[in-house]
């Protein structure tokens, strides 16, 4: 796309999320980035929070164009990215931004998050990707600071690039004190809570939620940055291989081979 003002080619950015295409966090991103990039929105038609990187395999995935360069997908965030890359886009975009999620995605939550899952799907397809969330536990989310931050981060990622198989997981505190830190993913510091109940027919059910623990937060992690009012940027990698264990456990191969011959 050529900017009508100065004739400069603009980067292409795909915006997605796990809260649905009409979510206010996504809309804040569109408004913030629309005059510095060619924007295409490909997002779930409704909320698919905690979908991680799951796929829809046992039913068709419907995709409807709802506005110019905007597509609502009846599926997961990862479904939306697969459809974008393999059907909707003529070429790979310069960047995928997933969010803005209402609620932090730190520590173990990156494994469950549909926001992060969409960014991971982009990274699998060798497209630079950022997942961005507002880390706040109240009801009145302010997406403006995160949207402004993404407006500064997006051109930097497009210009500098990211290592293959690496995405950025960004958490913005509310309120934000102005600092920015690169952090590690923290260890599990939440406790799962199950609230039991029964329906009118007596069938048992459970509401799953979590309680954040206040101790054991390591100082160089995402949770520590957020607690101190700083934006956290955590580079996440797709390759989960623990290289040290390849060497440490490799002798098991012969033990297993010999035991299977017996």
DABEL-V456804 format. One record per residue. PSI is psi in radians with two decimals (999 if undefined). D_FIRST is the distance of its C-alpha to the first C-alpha in whole Angstrom. Layout:
BEGIN
PSI,D_FIRST
PSI,D_FIRST
END
This chain:
BEGIN
2.39,0
2.23,4
2.21,6
-0.36,9
-0.82,12
0.05,12
0.19,9
2.38,8
2.34,6
2.56,5
2.77,7
2.25,8
2.29,11
2.28,14
2.33,16
-3.12,20
-2.99,23
0.15,27
0.02,28
2.64,26
-0.37,23
0.10,25
2.49,26
-0.53,26
-0.75,25
-0.75,22
-0.61,21
-0.66,21
-0.81,19
-0.81,16
-0.64,17
-0.57,17
-0.17,14
-0.41,12
0.09,11
0.00,10
2.79,8
2.00,6
2.33,10
2.25,12
2.13,16
1.88,18
2.79,22
2.56,25
-0.37,26
3.06,29
2.29,31
0.78,31
2.59,32
0.39,34
-0.17,33
-2.26,32
0.57,30
2.72,32
2.72,31
2.00,33
-0.33,35
0.25,37
2.79,36
2.71,32
1.90,29
2.52,28
2.12,24
2.32,23
2.13,20
-0.22,21
3.07,18
2.14,14
0.49,13
2.24,16
2.25,19
2.20,23
2.21,24
1.30,28
-2.85,29
2.94,29
-0.69,26
-0.68,26
-0.80,26
-0.72,23
-0.70,21
-0.77,23
-0.70,21
-0.87,18
-0.58,18
-0.12,20
-0.89,19
-0.63,16
2.41,13
-0.50,13
2.89,13
2.43,14
2.92,12
-0.41,12
2.55,14
2.30,16
2.19,18
2.12,21
-2.77,23
2.19,24
2.36,28
1.62,31
2.50,33
2.66,33
1.47,33
2.90,35
-2.35,38
-0.27,39
-0.33,36
-0.40,33
-0.41,35
-0.38,35
2.23,32
-0.52,29
-0.86,27
-0.64,28
-0.70,28
-0.74,24
-0.64,23
-0.69,26
-0.66,25
-0.77,21
-0.65,23
-0.63,25
0.30,22
0.71,21
2.26,18
2.44,19
2.57,20
2.27,22
2.30,24
2.37,25
2.68,28
2.02,30
1.72,34
2.50,36
0.21,39
-2.81,39
-0.53,38
1.55,36
2.42,33
1.84,31
-0.17,27
-0.82,26
-0.71,27
-0.69,25
-0.73,22
-0.70,22
-0.74,23
-0.55,20
-0.54,18
-0.64,20
-0.70,20
-0.88,16
-0.54,15
-0.75,19
-0.74,18
-0.73,15
-0.82,17
-0.46,20
3.06,20
2.67,23
2.59,25
2.36,25
0.24,27
2.38,26
2.88,25
2.27,25
1.94,27
2.29,27
2.24,30
2.12,30
2.72,33
1.92,34
2.84,35
2.25,34
-0.14,36
-0.26,33
2.70,33
2.28,31
2.51,33
2.26,32
2.89,35
2.73,36
2.26,36
2.85,40
3.03,42
2.10,43
0.50,45
2.71,45
2.21,47
2.37,47
2.38,49
2.12,50
1.89,51
2.79,53
-3.11,54
2.48,56
3.07,54
-0.37,57
0.07,58
0.04,59
2.29,56
2.56,55
2.98,51
2.35,50
2.20,47
2.20,45
-3.06,44
2.75,44
2.23,46
2.33,45
2.58,47
-0.06,48
2.89,49
0.28,48
2.07,45
2.49,44
-0.39,43
0.41,40
3.01,39
-0.79,36
-0.68,39
-0.74,40
-0.80,37
-0.71,37
-0.47,40
0.22,40
0.29,37
2.60,35
2.39,31
2.23,32
2.02,29
2.01,31
2.15,29
2.52,30
2.61,31
-0.60,31
1.89,34
0.11,37
2.26,39
1.70,42
-0.66,43
-0.62,46
-0.40,47
-0.71,47
-0.75,49
-0.61,51
-0.03,52
-0.47,52
-0.27,55
-0.49,55
-0.81,54
-0.68,58
-0.77,59
-0.73,58
-0.77,58
-0.67,62
-0.54,62
-0.38,61
-0.33,63
999,66
END
